Amino acid sequence: MESSGIEIRRAGAADAPALAQLLAAAFAEYEAAYTPAAFAATTPGADQIRARLPEGPVWIALQQACPVGTVSAVRRGETVYLRSMAVLPAARGLGAGARLLHEVEAFARHAGATALLLSTTPFLTRALRLYEHYGFQPSPAGPHDLHGTPLLTLVKSLAP
């Protein structure tokens, strides 16, 4: 599947170093807004990413074979939780984020999930606009902070 020069594919263990670099680069501009522990949790290293692979699928967005975005999904009961969603600053606005969300939603619907769930920080305003555009709504459910950094929880119903 390709449009706007963005290709989406499933990531594997060999992609872990590139994904770790991508996460660090995508969140670098916001590092000062995170506590050190929250930033470390948001930007896992290659070993942590490899360890997460059995928990659920990870997708990578590529532009001319270069990683520009990622997201992973974890089944939690009737919901699918999105984590480690990131797009490099230079690739924002090219549709990679929307394409990654589409992949997660297709996975969730195929798995019979009733909702998508994610947590993000209030200072990631561009990401919040994307999630809201994609149908996510604020939820009172937690978590409400990540190691001292405030979090918002958003949910999207997958009801037919």
RAJOMO-V52493 format. One record per helix or strand of 2 or more residues. SS is the DSSP state (~ for helix, > for strand). FROM is the first residue (numbers start at 1). TO is the last residue. If there is no record, write none. Layout:
ss=SS from=FROM to=TO
ss=SS from=FROM to=TO
//
This chain:
ss=> from=2 to=3
ss=> from=6 to=10
ss=~ from=13 to=33
ss=~ from=36 to=42
ss=~ from=46 to=55
ss=> from=58 to=63
ss=> from=66 to=76
ss=> from=79 to=87
ss=~ from=89 to=91
ss=~ from=96 to=110
ss=> from=115 to=120
ss=~ from=125 to=133
ss=> from=137 to=139
ss=> from=145 to=146
ss=> from=149 to=150
ss=> from=152 to=157
//
